Amino acid sequence: MKRATPARLGVGRAGPRYTTASMLALRADHARAVDAVLTEVPRDWARHDGLIEVNSEARTREEYLRYPERGRRLDADGIARVKRLASQSKRAAKSSVLICVGDGLSSAAVEKNAAPLLKALNRSLGRRYRLLKPLFIRNARVRIEDHLGELLRLDVVCMLVGERPGLATVESLSAYVIYHPTLKSAEPDRTVISNIHRGGIPIAAAARKIAAVIDDAIRLGASGAALAAQTSPSV
């Protein structure tokens, strides 16, 4: 069991308490998880990796954590910058796809895994679809996809976002794929691929899975529960 999971099994006790080494390791992992939530992605990260940076309505990290709804909409400047991308989605007959990155609840996950995953997806999808200039959204919640869809009228939005850290890893990304997102979209409309990190789904495998979901979403005109109903084998 210990070989099959990173969970804390058989760590040992000294009476009713954990051993000193186990307790120190637990506190260190907890501190890393807190840091991943509270620390911001560096200000030059998006520019360095070729993304356009915009911001949600949550202006600070504290505001983002206290008022989740503010992370679901772009601020006024972000709306203006995103609207400039609208012409890209209508320029060709190919289906339009936007891949964006949100810091979510882990800056460490974004810094470690988002750029290589984005590059892998660009290589995989670039010939088949019209890929818009990728975005980095600071203080973003997953449902900001819906606002992007409302503004741009895209075929698919794929958001790579930092997952809430645990004690096993702070570097886990998730990918949320949604077909024709609007402000009326709901959680069952999204397909999610989670646990993208070195101890979970590797970057190359995650890129293949995400690309396959995007292909299916465009081919079948659905994502989330509706897509699962069409692609799952009948019982």
Secondary structure, DSSP 8 states (H G I E B T S, - for coil): -TTT-SS--S--EETTEE-HHHHHHHHHHHHHHHHHHHS---TTHHHHTT-EEEEBS--SHHHHHH-GGGGGSB-HHHHHHHHTTHHHHTSSSS-EEEEEEE-TT-HHHIIIIIHHHHHHHHHHHTTTSEE---EEEET--TTHHHHHHHHH--SEEEEEEE----SS-S--EEEEEEES--TT--GGGEEEEEEESTTSB-HHHHHHHHHHHHHHHHHHT--HHHHHHHHS---
